[in-house]
Amino acid sequence: MHDRIAVLRADRGVSRRELADAVGVHPQTIGYLERGEYAPSLALALRIARFFDLPVESIFSLDPLPSLSQELLRRTP
Amino acid sequence: MSTPPQQTYLARTFDDGRYAWARSRRVRRRAVVAEAALVAALVGATLIASSVSGWSTPYFVVLSVGLLGFVPLHSVLNLGIRGVYDRDDRSLDEHQQRMRERSFLAMAWPATALHFLAWAGAATVVALTEHVVPALYLGFLLWFAAGLLPYWHLAWTSPDEPADLDA
């Protein structure tokens, strides 16, 4: 499982502890998610997506996710 | 669906930052080795006592000191795994619950074997030496070790925790 949690946290200026409190897990669990050492339940993935106000598939993927800057360049006409 | 962990008093203790030193992999593994060595030494002392003298003062002293030494050792090990086997489910998040179940399942067969060995070992000691008390202690120690296996597995296999939670 691949995710963009670390990038999104940095972009929004949210600490691991703040995200963990918001989605109801232990702060260490956010660290394990970011390191790819834990695949979240569907409920947790949806809560994280709701926190960032993004579709779940833009945060989590079974395949490696391209960097956000690459995606931005690709979408810019 | 997972539920947010509730911060009980016990959970707050296990999450206390003052005990972060106990959560490094190196400390956890040393605690596992020390605890396993202590239990093995007590089993050895029990076997020696059963074959030599049965219940005796030196054996009582060794057993008492060993079991007293176990208390701080297990406290360190338990702090290292955030006490996930001793806390209420509601104070654990889904990742902690999954880690706990993974180690419990991984050690299910070895624990069953140790349970069998506890019964068989105690019965064998009584049959061969007629010393009942050391036989009971041998059974107790092996049964005790069976219960400790998931703790040891989790403490040994857990990766180092991510640092800097406020970053």
gemmi code that builds the backbone of each chain (N, CA, C; Angstrom):
import gemmi

chains = {
    "A": [
        ("MET", (0.844, -1.201, 0.000), (0.000, 0.000, 0.000), (0.883, 1.256, 0.000)),
        ("HIS", (0.601, 2.170, -0.913), (1.363, 3.434, -0.978), (0.429, 4.579, -0.601)),
        ("ASP", (1.007, 5.615, -0.019), (0.146, 6.750, 0.344), (0.918, 8.061, 0.276)),
        ("ARG", (0.135, 9.146, 0.351), (0.720, 10.493, 0.274), (0.538, 11.252, 1.590)),
        ("ILE", (0.378, 10.515, 2.669), (0.047, 11.179, 3.934), (1.138, 12.172, 4.337)),
        ("ALA", (2.410, 11.755, 4.222), (3.510, 12.636, 4.661), (3.524, 13.933, 3.846)),
        ("VAL", (3.329, 13.802, 2.519), (3.346, 14.987, 1.648), (2.172, 15.909, 1.990)),
        ("LEU", (1.013, 15.311, 2.188), (-0.167, 16.116, 2.492), (-0.041, 16.793, 3.859)),
        ("ARG", (0.550, 16.083, 4.799), (0.745, 16.675, 6.129), (1.666, 17.883, 6.039)),
        ("ALA", (2.754, 17.690, 5.274), (3.711, 18.793, 5.125), (3.049, 19.976, 4.426)),
        ("ASP", (2.252, 19.674, 3.415), (1.577, 20.726, 2.651), (0.594, 21.512, 3.523)),
        ("ARG", (-0.105, 20.784, 4.397), (-1.121, 21.451, 5.236), (-0.566, 21.922, 6.586)),
        ("GLY", (0.698, 21.577, 6.856), (1.283, 21.961, 8.141), (0.638, 21.259, 9.323)),
        ("VAL", (0.362, 19.968, 9.139), (-0.300, 19.186, 10.194), (0.715, 18.192, 10.767)),
        ("SER", (0.808, 18.127, 12.089), (1.737, 17.162, 12.695), (1.088, 15.772, 12.722)),
        ("ARG", (1.933, 14.763, 12.953), (1.411, 13.390, 13.061), (0.401, 13.299, 14.206)),
        ("ARG", (0.743, 13.974, 15.292), (-0.134, 13.897, 16.464), (-1.500, 14.524, 16.166)),
        ("GLU", (-1.499, 15.656, 15.458), (-2.767, 16.319, 15.135), (-3.617, 15.452, 14.215)),
        ("LEU", (-2.969, 14.852, 13.217), (-3.711, 13.974, 12.300), (-4.243, 12.758, 13.052)),
        ("ALA", (-3.395, 12.196, 13.916), (-3.818, 11.010, 14.678), (-5.018, 11.328, 15.555)),
        ("ASP", (-4.982, 12.470, 16.226), (-6.115, 12.849, 17.080), (-7.381, 13.027, 16.247)),
        ("ALA", (-7.209, 13.579, 15.052), (-8.374, 13.855, 14.215), (-9.013, 12.576, 13.676)),
        ("VAL", (-8.202, 11.572, 13.406), (-8.766, 10.349, 12.797), (-8.894, 9.203, 13.817)),
        ("GLY", (-8.505, 9.466, 15.071), (-8.755, 8.499, 16.135), (-7.830, 7.313, 16.174)),
        ("VAL", (-6.535, 7.540, 15.956), (-5.543, 6.467, 16.120), (-4.384, 6.989, 16.954)),
        ("HIS", (-3.481, 6.091, 17.285), (-2.280, 6.477, 18.013), (-1.337, 7.203, 17.054)),
        ("PRO", (-0.651, 8.249, 17.508), (0.264, 8.977, 16.598), (1.299, 8.089, 15.920)),
        ("GLN", (1.761, 7.039, 16.627), (2.745, 6.149, 16.013), (2.177, 5.458, 14.780)),
        ("THR", (0.866, 5.230, 14.789), (0.239, 4.537, 13.654), (0.352, 5.371, 12.380)),
        ("ILE", (0.257, 6.703, 12.533), (0.431, 7.571, 11.361), (1.855, 7.397, 10.810)),
        ("GLY", (2.824, 7.302, 11.711), (4.211, 7.073, 11.281), (4.368, 5.763, 10.541)),
        ("TYR", (3.745, 4.704, 11.056), (3.824, 3.397, 10.377), (3.164, 3.472, 8.999)),
        ("LEU", (2.059, 4.204, 8.896), (1.386, 4.362, 7.592), (2.317, 5.059, 6.609)),
        ("GLU", (2.952, 6.127, 7.076), (3.823, 6.907, 6.182), (5.037, 6.093, 5.736)),
        ("ARG", (5.504, 5.225, 6.602), (6.672, 4.398, 6.245), (6.274, 3.178, 5.436)),
        ("GLY", (4.983, 3.008, 5.187), (4.510, 1.869, 4.403), (4.582, 0.556, 5.157)),
        ("GLU", (4.608, 0.627, 6.476), (4.713, -0.590, 7.290), (3.355, -1.055, 7.790)),
        ("TYR", (2.323, -0.347, 7.415), (0.991, -0.742, 7.853), (-0.025, -0.311, 6.799)),
        ("ALA", (-0.912, -1.244, 6.428), (-1.999, -0.927, 5.492), (-3.249, -0.661, 6.320)),
        ("PRO", (-3.834, 0.524, 6.188), (-4.954, 0.879, 7.069), (-6.230, 0.133, 6.702)),
        ("SER", (-7.150, 0.090, 7.660), (-8.482, -0.435, 7.358), (-9.184, 0.563, 6.432)),
        ("LEU", (-10.249, 0.105, 5.805), (-11.013, 0.992, 4.918), (-11.548, 2.188, 5.701)),
        ("ALA", (-12.011, 1.917, 6.929), (-12.578, 2.999, 7.745), (-11.524, 4.065, 8.042)),
        ("LEU", (-10.315, 3.629, 8.387), (-9.261, 4.601, 8.691), (-8.852, 5.366, 7.431)),
        ("ALA", (-8.750, 4.660, 6.303), (-8.397, 5.340, 5.042), (-9.441, 6.399, 4.704)),
        ("LEU", (-10.701, 6.071, 4.915), (-11.766, 7.038, 4.616), (-11.732, 8.226, 5.576)),
        ("ARG", (-11.400, 7.961, 6.830), (-11.322, 9.074, 7.794), (-10.164, 10.002, 7.438)),
        ("ILE", (-9.039, 9.419, 6.996), (-7.894, 10.256, 6.593), (-8.253, 11.069, 5.350)),
        ("ALA", (-8.943, 10.426, 4.407), (-9.361, 11.139, 3.187), (-10.311, 12.283, 3.540)),
        ("ARG", (-11.210, 12.030, 4.486), (-12.147, 13.083, 4.891), (-11.403, 14.227, 5.576)),
        ("PHE", (-10.374, 13.882, 6.362), (-9.596, 14.922, 7.054), (-8.943, 15.860, 6.037)),
        ("PHE", (-8.366, 15.276, 4.986), (-7.684, 16.099, 3.980), (-8.641, 16.638, 2.920)),
        ("ASP", (-9.909, 16.214, 3.014), (-10.929, 16.641, 2.055), (-10.532, 16.288, 0.622)),
        ("LEU", (-10.079, 15.053, 0.478), (-9.659, 14.548, -0.839), (-10.266, 13.169, -1.070)),
        ("PRO", (-10.421, 12.740, -2.333), (-10.868, 11.364, -2.579), (-9.831, 10.367, -2.070)),
        ("VAL", (-10.310, 9.257, -1.558), (-9.398, 8.285, -0.932), (-8.357, 7.780, -1.933)),
        ("GLU", (-8.749, 7.669, -3.222), (-7.806, 7.132, -4.214), (-6.684, 8.116, -4.544)),
        ("SER", (-6.839, 9.375, -4.159), (-5.743, 10.317, -4.399), (-4.727, 10.285, -3.254)),
        ("ILE", (-5.070, 9.604, -2.167), (-4.139, 9.500, -1.035), (-3.526, 8.106, -0.952)),
        ("PHE", (-4.336, 7.078, -1.219), (-3.863, 5.693, -1.111), (-3.896, 5.012, -2.474)),
        ("SER", (-2.917, 4.156, -2.693), (-2.888, 3.410, -3.944), (-2.146, 2.088, -3.756)),
        ("LEU", (-2.543, 1.106, -4.552), (-1.811, -0.167, -4.524), (-0.509, -0.055, -5.305)),
        ("ASP", (-0.455, 0.912, -6.244), (0.757, 1.128, -7.041), (1.478, 2.373, -6.514)),
        ("PRO", (2.782, 2.465, -6.795), (3.510, 3.670, -6.361), (2.864, 4.928, -6.921)),
        ("LEU", (2.713, 5.926, -6.079), (2.055, 7.166, -6.497), (3.087, 8.119, -7.096)),
        ("PRO", (2.745, 8.775, -8.231), (3.670, 9.784, -8.761), (3.703, 10.982, -7.823)),
        ("SER", (4.785, 11.756, -7.896), (4.862, 12.913, -6.999), (3.807, 13.937, -7.402)),
        ("LEU", (3.393, 14.753, -6.456), (2.338, 15.744, -6.731), (2.801, 16.759, -7.772)),
        ("SER", (4.087, 17.108, -7.750), (4.586, 18.081, -8.730), (4.505, 17.500, -10.142)),
        ("GLN", (4.806, 16.211, -10.274), (4.697, 15.562, -11.599), (3.250, 15.589, -12.084)),
        ("GLU", (2.328, 15.296, -11.181), (0.914, 15.292, -11.547), (0.467, 16.686, -11.954)),
        ("LEU", (0.961, 17.681, -11.232), (0.592, 19.070, -11.517), (1.093, 19.470, -12.902)),
        ("LEU", (2.332, 19.089, -13.202), (2.896, 19.420, -14.514), (2.118, 18.725, -15.630)),
        ("ARG", (1.730, 17.478, -15.346), (1.008, 16.695, -16.362), (-0.351, 17.335, -16.670)),
        ("ARG", (-0.990, 17.907, -15.637), (-2.329, 18.458, -15.808), (-2.298, 19.891, -16.350)),
        ("THR", (-1.135, 20.549, -16.236), (-1.051, 21.933, -16.721), (-1.000, 21.940, -18.251)),
        ("PRO", (-1.928, 22.643, -18.904), (-1.947, 22.632, -20.382), (-0.761, 23.396, -20.967)),
    ],
    "B": [
        ("MET", (-15.397, -1.804, 11.892), (-14.856, -0.440, 11.869), (-14.081, -0.185, 13.150)),
        ("SER", (-12.935, 0.452, 13.026), (-12.153, 0.729, 14.222), (-12.734, 1.933, 14.949)),
        ("THR", (-12.472, 2.004, 16.228), (-12.943, 3.126, 17.018), (-11.754, 3.868, 17.577)),
        ("PRO", (-11.911, 5.149, 17.862), (-10.780, 5.886, 18.406), (-10.346, 5.306, 19.745)),
        ("PRO", (-9.021, 5.207, 19.997), (-8.577, 4.661, 21.273), (-8.942, 5.589, 22.430)),
        ("GLN", (-9.369, 4.982, 23.538), (-9.682, 5.784, 24.722), (-8.466, 5.796, 25.632)),
        ("GLN", (-8.171, 6.952, 26.189), (-6.981, 7.100, 27.011), (-7.295, 6.748, 28.459)),
        ("THR", (-7.166, 5.481, 28.808), (-7.320, 5.066, 30.194), (-6.044, 5.422, 30.945)),
        ("TYR", (-6.092, 5.307, 32.280), (-4.905, 5.600, 33.088), (-3.750, 4.692, 32.682)),
        ("LEU", (-4.073, 3.406, 32.485), (-3.040, 2.444, 32.105), (-2.442, 2.801, 30.744)),
        ("ALA", (-3.311, 3.185, 29.808), (-2.836, 3.552, 28.473), (-1.918, 4.769, 28.542)),
        ("ARG", (-2.288, 5.740, 29.379), (-1.449, 6.938, 29.508), (-0.076, 6.579, 30.063)),
        ("THR", (-0.045, 5.627, 30.986), (1.238, 5.200, 31.542), (2.107, 4.573, 30.457)),
        ("PHE", (1.517, 3.678, 29.674), (2.299, 3.001, 28.635), (2.704, 3.960, 27.509)),
        ("ASP", (1.969, 5.050, 27.347), (2.308, 6.017, 26.297), (3.165, 7.170, 26.827)),
        ("ASP", (3.508, 7.125, 28.090), (4.268, 8.212, 28.715), (5.631, 8.358, 28.039)),
        ("GLY", (5.958, 9.584, 27.659), (7.217, 9.848, 26.960), (8.460, 9.529, 27.785)),
        ("ARG", (8.310, 9.492, 29.112), (9.477, 9.193, 29.961), (9.989, 7.775, 29.735)),
        ("TYR", (9.145, 6.914, 29.178), (9.551, 5.521, 28.976), (9.911, 5.230, 27.520)),
        ("ALA", (10.152, 6.284, 26.756), (10.479, 6.089, 25.332), (11.734, 5.239, 25.159)),
        ("TRP", (12.658, 5.326, 26.128), (13.906, 4.544, 26.033), (13.620, 3.040, 25.967)),
        ("ALA", (12.516, 2.618, 26.573), (12.205, 1.177, 26.602), (11.630, 0.687, 25.282)),
        ("ARG", (11.287, 1.614, 24.386), (10.591, 1.212, 23.148), (11.537, 1.009, 21.974)),
        ("SER", (12.830, 1.266, 22.178), (13.752, 1.004, 21.067), (13.899, -0.500, 20.889)),
        ("ARG", (14.162, -0.896, 19.659), (14.247, -2.336, 19.363), (15.353, -3.003, 20.185)),
        ("ARG", (16.464, -2.291, 20.377), (17.597, -2.859, 21.100), (17.206, -3.198, 22.550)),
        ("VAL", (16.528, -2.262, 23.200), (16.123, -2.496, 24.592), (15.093, -3.619, 24.659)),
        ("ARG", (14.153, -3.601, 23.715), (13.108, -4.636, 23.715), (13.726, -6.018, 23.553)),
        ("ARG", (14.668, -6.135, 22.629), (15.266, -7.451, 22.382), (16.113, -7.905, 23.569)),
        ("ARG", (16.792, -6.967, 24.193), (17.573, -7.336, 25.382), (16.644, -7.799, 26.500)),
        ("ALA", (15.512, -7.152, 26.631), (14.549, -7.557, 27.667), (14.014, -8.961, 27.386)),
        ("VAL", (13.773, -9.266, 26.106), (13.288, -10.608, 25.739), (14.340, -11.660, 26.097)),
        ("VAL", (15.591, -11.385, 25.717), (16.670, -12.349, 25.994), (16.814, -12.550, 27.504)),
        ("ALA", (16.796, -11.447, 28.249), (16.962, -11.542, 29.706), (15.809, -12.322, 30.335)),
        ("GLU", (14.599, -12.051, 29.872), (13.430, -12.722, 30.458), (13.438, -14.218, 30.110)),
        ("ALA", (13.757, -14.535, 28.873), (13.812, -15.948, 28.465), (14.908, -16.676, 29.231)),
        ("ALA", (16.064, -16.008, 29.419), (17.162, -16.630, 30.167), (16.757, -16.860, 31.613)),
        ("LEU", (16.039, -15.902, 32.192), (15.594, -16.048, 33.584), (14.630, -17.223, 33.729)),
        ("VAL", (13.669, -17.312, 32.829), (12.699, -18.422, 32.897), (13.423, -19.755, 32.688)),
        ("ALA", (14.359, -19.792, 31.724), (15.116, -21.029, 31.480), (15.943, -21.410, 32.715)),
        ("ALA", (16.535, -20.406, 33.385), (17.328, -20.679, 34.590), (16.443, -21.235, 35.699)),
        ("LEU", (15.239, -20.682, 35.837), (14.323, -21.168, 36.880), (13.854, -22.591, 36.574)),
        ("VAL", (13.627, -22.873, 35.291), (13.264, -24.248, 34.912), (14.419, -25.193, 35.231)),
        ("GLY", (15.645, -24.757, 34.908), (16.829, -25.572, 35.205), (16.982, -25.812, 36.696)),
        ("ALA", (16.795, -24.740, 37.490), (16.906, -24.882, 38.948), (15.842, -25.844, 39.478)),
        ("THR", (14.652, -25.784, 38.884), (13.563, -26.671, 39.321), (13.894, -28.124, 39.000)),
        ("LEU", (14.468, -28.352, 37.827), (14.843, -29.720, 37.444), (15.942, -30.252, 38.362)),
        ("ILE", (16.901, -29.378, 38.663), (17.988, -29.808, 39.568), (17.418, -30.122, 40.955)),
        ("ALA", (16.552, -29.219, 41.445), (15.971, -29.427, 42.777), (15.166, -30.724, 42.828)),
        ("SER", (14.427, -30.991, 41.759), (13.584, -32.200, 41.765), (14.434, -33.473, 41.734)),
        ("SER", (15.620, -33.380, 41.110), (16.449, -34.593, 41.018), (17.368, -34.771, 42.228)),
        ("VAL", (17.593, -33.661, 42.963), (18.548, -33.749, 44.086), (17.819, -33.866, 45.433)),
        ("SER", (17.086, -32.808, 45.778), (16.576, -32.774, 47.155), (15.086, -32.508, 47.267)),
        ("GLY", (14.431, -32.202, 46.156), (13.036, -31.789, 46.267), (12.959, -30.369, 46.791)),
        ("TRP", (11.947, -30.078, 47.563), (11.783, -28.725, 48.115), (12.844, -28.464, 49.161)),
        ("SER", (13.631, -27.390, 48.977), (14.698, -27.073, 49.936), (14.820, -25.561, 50.052)),
        ("THR", (15.516, -25.120, 51.078), (15.673, -23.673, 51.287), (16.417, -23.002, 50.125)),
        ("PRO", (17.558, -23.570, 49.650), (18.241, -22.915, 48.509), (17.331, -22.798, 47.271)),
        ("TYR", (16.536, -23.829, 47.035), (15.630, -23.771, 45.877), (14.579, -22.692, 46.077)),
        ("PHE", (14.061, -22.593, 47.309), (13.076, -21.559, 47.624), (13.661, -20.163, 47.390)),
        ("VAL", (14.923, -19.971, 47.804), (15.580, -18.669, 47.643), (15.759, -18.350, 46.155)),
        ("VAL", (16.244, -19.352, 45.401), (16.454, -19.138, 43.955), (15.134, -18.782, 43.279)),
        ("LEU", (14.088, -19.508, 43.607), (12.771, -19.264, 43.004), (12.244, -17.875, 43.360)),
        ("SER", (12.383, -17.508, 44.644), (11.875, -16.206, 45.100), (12.629, -15.066, 44.436)),
        ("VAL", (13.965, -15.169, 44.429), (14.775, -14.105, 43.818), (14.474, -14.006, 42.327)),
        ("GLY", (14.357, -15.165, 41.666), (14.071, -15.173, 40.226), (12.733, -14.533, 39.912)),
        ("LEU", (11.717, -14.888, 40.684), (10.386, -14.337, 40.404), (10.310, -12.859, 40.772)),
        ("LEU", (11.063, -12.450, 41.796), (11.104, -11.020, 42.133), (11.829, -10.240, 41.038)),
        ("GLY", (12.900, -10.827, 40.504), (13.642, -10.178, 39.419), (12.829, -10.076, 38.139)),
        ("PHE", (11.877, -10.975, 38.023), (11.049, -10.976, 36.818), (10.185, -9.711, 36.733)),
        ("VAL", (9.791, -9.190, 37.902), (8.837, -8.064, 37.917), (9.385, -6.827, 37.190)),
        ("PRO", (10.579, -6.297, 37.578), (11.085, -5.133, 36.836), (11.426, -5.449, 35.376)),
        ("LEU", (11.882, -6.683, 35.150), (12.239, -7.078, 33.777), (11.002, -7.053, 32.870)),
        ("HIS", (9.915, -7.611, 33.381), (8.697, -7.645, 32.566), (8.088, -6.245, 32.438)),
        ("SER", (8.322, -5.410, 33.434), (7.835, -4.029, 33.331), (8.509, -3.319, 32.166)),
        ("VAL", (9.822, -3.524, 32.037), (10.560, -2.895, 30.925), (10.050, -3.430, 29.590)),
        ("LEU", (9.901, -4.754, 29.525), (9.438, -5.358, 28.266), (8.034, -4.863, 27.916)),
        ("ASN", (7.181, -4.770, 28.917), (5.808, -4.341, 28.683), (5.741, -2.875, 28.259)),
        ("LEU", (6.621, -2.056, 28.829), (6.685, -0.658, 28.394), (7.133, -0.581, 26.936)),
        ("GLY", (8.020, -1.493, 26.561), (8.542, -1.510, 25.191), (7.483, -1.824, 24.153)),
        ("ILE", (6.476, -2.578, 24.551), (5.399, -2.915, 23.590), (4.104, -2.181, 23.956)),
        ("ARG", (4.253, -1.133, 24.753), (3.133, -0.293, 25.161), (2.014, -1.087, 25.839)),
        ("GLY", (2.378, -2.209, 26.426), (1.416, -2.973, 27.219), (0.182, -3.435, 26.466)),
        ("VAL", (0.348, -3.736, 25.191), (-0.845, -4.027, 24.383), (-1.587, -5.297, 24.825)),
        ("TYR", (-0.880, -6.197, 25.532), (-1.572, -7.414, 26.000), (-2.267, -7.207, 27.345)),
        ("ASP", (-2.033, -6.081, 27.977), (-2.607, -5.846, 29.302), (-3.621, -4.716, 29.305)),
        ("ARG", (-3.855, -4.131, 28.149), (-4.770, -2.987, 28.091), (-6.107, -3.392, 27.506)),
        ("ASP", (-7.096, -2.598, 27.844), (-8.426, -2.802, 27.295), (-8.402, -2.536, 25.787)),
        ("ASP", (-9.183, -3.331, 25.047), (-9.253, -3.156, 23.592), (-9.555, -1.721, 23.188)),
        ("ARG", (-10.394, -1.053, 23.984), (-10.838, 0.295, 23.618), (-9.704, 1.314, 23.683)),
        ("SER", (-8.613, 0.959, 24.376), (-7.496, 1.900, 24.453), (-6.455, 1.641, 23.368)),
        ("LEU", (-6.737, 0.671, 22.490), (-5.808, 0.348, 21.408), (-6.414, 0.746, 20.069)),
        ("ASP", (-5.589, 1.255, 19.170), (-6.114, 1.526, 17.838), (-5.971, 0.269, 16.975)),
        ("GLU", (-6.433, 0.379, 15.726), (-6.495, -0.826, 14.882), (-5.107, -1.419, 14.617)),
        ("HIS", (-4.092, -0.565, 14.497), (-2.752, -1.078, 14.229), (-2.212, -1.850, 15.436)),
        ("GLN", (-2.421, -1.307, 16.621), (-1.959, -1.985, 17.843), (-2.693, -3.314, 18.041)),
        ("GLN", (-3.993, -3.309, 17.747), (-4.756, -4.559, 17.871), (-4.262, -5.605, 16.878)),
        ("ARG", (-3.930, -5.141, 15.665), (-3.460, -6.087, 14.643), (-2.095, -6.671, 15.008)),
        ("MET", (-1.204, -5.820, 15.533), (0.116, -6.307, 15.967), (-0.041, -7.341, 17.071)),
        ("ARG", (-0.940, -7.055, 17.999), (-1.168, -7.962, 19.122), (-1.679, -9.317, 18.623)),
        ("GLU", (-2.657, -9.267, 17.714), (-3.215, -10.524, 17.193), (-2.185, -11.299, 16.378)),
        ("ARG", (-1.363, -10.573, 15.628), (-0.353, -11.222, 14.783), (0.610, -12.047, 15.653)),
        ("SER", (1.099, -11.453, 16.726), (2.043, -12.177, 17.587), (1.345, -13.308, 18.331)),
        ("PHE", (0.106, -13.070, 18.742), (-0.627, -14.123, 19.451), (-0.811, -15.333, 18.543)),
        ("LEU", (-1.179, -15.086, 17.280), (-1.392, -16.192, 16.339), (-0.066, -16.866, 15.976)),
        ("ALA", (0.987, -16.060, 15.826), (2.290, -16.642, 15.470), (2.794, -17.594, 16.551)),
        ("MET", (2.436, -17.309, 17.793), (2.929, -18.119, 18.918), (1.902, -19.150, 19.398)),
        ("ALA", (0.814, -19.296, 18.664), (-0.253, -20.205, 19.127), (0.249, -21.651, 19.238)),
        ("TRP", (0.890, -22.144, 18.200), (1.358, -23.531, 18.235), (2.492, -23.751, 19.237)),
        ("PRO", (3.527, -22.890, 19.246), (4.551, -23.053, 20.285), (3.969, -22.990, 21.704)),
        ("ALA", (2.979, -22.119, 21.907), (2.370, -22.020, 23.243), (1.611, -23.306, 23.582)),
        ("THR", (0.932, -23.863, 22.595), (0.223, -25.127, 22.822), (1.220, -26.232, 23.179)),
        ("ALA", (2.350, -26.240, 22.478), (3.375, -27.244, 22.756), (3.926, -27.075, 24.176)),
        ("LEU", (4.127, -25.816, 24.594), (4.628, -25.573, 25.953), (3.598, -25.976, 27.011)),
        ("HIS", (2.310, -25.740, 26.712), (1.263, -26.181, 27.638), (1.311, -27.698, 27.813)),
        ("PHE", (1.459, -28.387, 26.690), (1.545, -29.849, 26.756), (2.781, -30.269, 27.552)),
        ("LEU", (3.886, -29.567, 27.272), (5.138, -29.880, 27.969), (5.009, -29.626, 29.474)),
        ("ALA", (4.233, -28.618, 29.838), (4.036, -28.311, 31.262), (3.380, -29.499, 31.965)),
        ("TRP", (2.304, -30.008, 31.360), (1.612, -31.158, 31.959), (2.518, -32.391, 31.957)),
        ("ALA", (3.110, -32.666, 30.783), (3.929, -33.875, 30.641), (5.163, -33.800, 31.530)),
        ("GLY", (5.789, -32.614, 31.603), (6.987, -32.453, 32.416), (6.687, -32.650, 33.888)),
        ("ALA", (5.593, -32.036, 34.370), (5.232, -32.168, 35.783), (4.933, -33.630, 36.114)),
        ("ALA", (4.178, -34.288, 35.247), (3.833, -35.700, 35.496), (5.086, -36.572, 35.497)),
        ("THR", (6.005, -36.271, 34.582), (7.244, -37.069, 34.495), (8.103, -36.885, 35.751)),
        ("VAL", (8.208, -35.624, 36.216), (9.023, -35.363, 37.417), (8.446, -36.110, 38.619)),
        ("VAL", (7.127, -36.077, 38.766), (6.508, -36.792, 39.899), (6.758, -38.297, 39.770)),
        ("ALA", (6.601, -38.802, 38.549), (6.762, -40.246, 38.339), (8.199, -40.699, 38.620)),
        ("LEU", (9.178, -39.864, 38.245), (10.577, -40.277, 38.383), (11.167, -39.981, 39.758)),
        ("THR", (10.730, -38.870, 40.369), (11.393, -38.444, 41.620), (10.488, -38.444, 42.840)),
        ("GLU", (9.183, -38.468, 42.622), (8.186, -38.388, 43.699), (8.244, -37.063, 44.465)),
        ("HIS", (8.877, -36.055, 43.859), (8.881, -34.719, 44.466), (7.762, -33.900, 43.824)),
        ("VAL", (6.704, -33.674, 44.600), (5.507, -33.050, 44.024), (5.684, -31.543, 43.834)),
        ("VAL", (6.265, -30.870, 44.838), (6.329, -29.393, 44.757), (7.181, -28.922, 43.570)),
        ("PRO", (8.401, -29.442, 43.390), (9.155, -29.019, 42.193), (8.428, -29.370, 40.892)),
        ("ALA", (7.709, -30.478, 40.890), (6.949, -30.841, 39.686), (5.882, -29.799, 39.392)),
        ("LEU", (5.200, -29.344, 40.456), (4.178, -28.300, 40.271), (4.818, -27.008, 39.770)),
        ("TYR", (5.986, -26.670, 40.316), (6.653, -25.448, 39.868), (7.137, -25.563, 38.424)),
        ("LEU", (7.584, -26.762, 38.056), (8.004, -26.949, 36.662), (6.822, -26.718, 35.724)),
        ("GLY", (5.682, -27.317, 36.090), (4.475, -27.110, 35.286), (4.088, -25.641, 35.241)),
        ("PHE", (4.161, -24.979, 36.393), (3.807, -23.558, 36.454), (4.723, -22.727, 35.564)),
        ("LEU", (6.032, -22.981, 35.643), (6.994, -22.173, 34.877), (6.811, -22.350, 33.368)),
        ("LEU", (6.542, -23.586, 32.959), (6.356, -23.808, 31.516), (5.029, -23.208, 31.040)),
        ("TRP", (4.001, -23.324, 31.884), (2.715, -22.694, 31.550), (2.900, -21.169, 31.472)),
        ("PHE", (3.668, -20.622, 32.399), (3.966, -19.194, 32.453), (4.711, -18.764, 31.180)),
        ("ALA", (5.693, -19.577, 30.782), (6.469, -19.261, 29.571), (5.575, -19.267, 28.337)),
        ("ALA", (4.607, -20.193, 28.319), (3.677, -20.238, 27.181), (2.899, -18.928, 27.073)),
        ("GLY", (2.512, -18.379, 28.212), (1.788, -17.104, 28.205), (2.676, -15.930, 27.803)),
        ("LEU", (3.987, -16.078, 28.021), (4.907, -14.981, 27.695), (5.312, -14.958, 26.221)),
        ("LEU", (5.117, -16.065, 25.528), (5.589, -16.149, 24.135), (5.073, -15.012, 23.241)),
        ("PRO", (3.771, -14.673, 23.276), (3.328, -13.557, 22.421), (4.014, -12.231, 22.769)),
        ("TYR", (4.262, -11.989, 24.056), (4.984, -10.773, 24.462), (6.372, -10.760, 23.814)),
        ("TRP", (7.058, -11.893, 23.927), (8.418, -11.972, 23.394), (8.419, -11.795, 21.879)),
        ("HIS", (7.467, -12.426, 21.220), (7.403, -12.325, 19.750), (7.166, -10.875, 19.318)),
        ("LEU", (6.220, -10.233, 19.976), (5.901, -8.848, 19.609), (7.088, -7.926, 19.902)),
        ("ALA", (7.700, -8.092, 21.073), (8.830, -7.231, 21.432), (10.014, -7.452, 20.495)),
        ("TRP", (10.187, -8.688, 20.025), (11.327, -9.009, 19.162), (11.099, -8.531, 17.732)),
        ("THR", (9.870, -8.631, 17.246), (9.622, -8.388, 15.817), (9.132, -6.971, 15.496)),
        ("SER", (8.651, -6.239, 16.478), (8.130, -4.902, 16.169), (9.230, -3.998, 15.641)),
        ("PRO", (8.937, -3.243, 14.583), (9.957, -2.302, 14.085), (10.103, -1.134, 15.052)),
        ("ASP", (11.201, -0.402, 14.907), (11.363, 0.809, 15.714), (10.238, 1.785, 15.403)),
        ("GLU", (9.782, 2.450, 16.422), (8.658, 3.372, 16.226), (9.118, 4.642, 15.515)),
        ("PRO", (8.238, 5.234, 14.687), (8.595, 6.497, 14.042), (8.809, 7.575, 15.102)),
        ("ALA", (9.825, 8.379, 14.901), (10.138, 9.422, 15.885), (9.448, 10.732, 15.507)),
        ("ASP", (9.552, 11.690, 16.372), (9.118, 13.050, 16.118), (7.641, 13.135, 15.735)),
        ("LEU", (6.783, 12.871, 16.695), (5.338, 12.853, 16.427), (4.781, 14.239, 16.151)),
        ("ASP", (5.494, 15.269, 16.602), (4.960, 16.618, 16.416), (5.482, 17.277, 15.143)),
        ("ALA", (6.248, 16.504, 14.340), (6.775, 17.072, 13.087), (5.712, 17.036, 12.004)),
    ],
}
model = gemmi.Model(1)
for chain_id, residues in chains.items():
    chain = gemmi.Chain(chain_id)
    for i, (resn, *xyz) in enumerate(residues, 1):
        res = gemmi.Residue()
        res.name, res.seqid = resn, gemmi.SeqId(i, " ")
        for name, pos in zip(("N", "CA", "C"), xyz):
            atom = gemmi.Atom()
            atom.name, atom.element = name, gemmi.Element(name[0])
            atom.pos, atom.b_iso = gemmi.Position(*pos), 0.0
            res.add_atom(atom)
        chain.add_residue(res)
    model.add_chain(chain)
structure = gemmi.Structure()
structure.add_model(model)
structure.setup_entities()
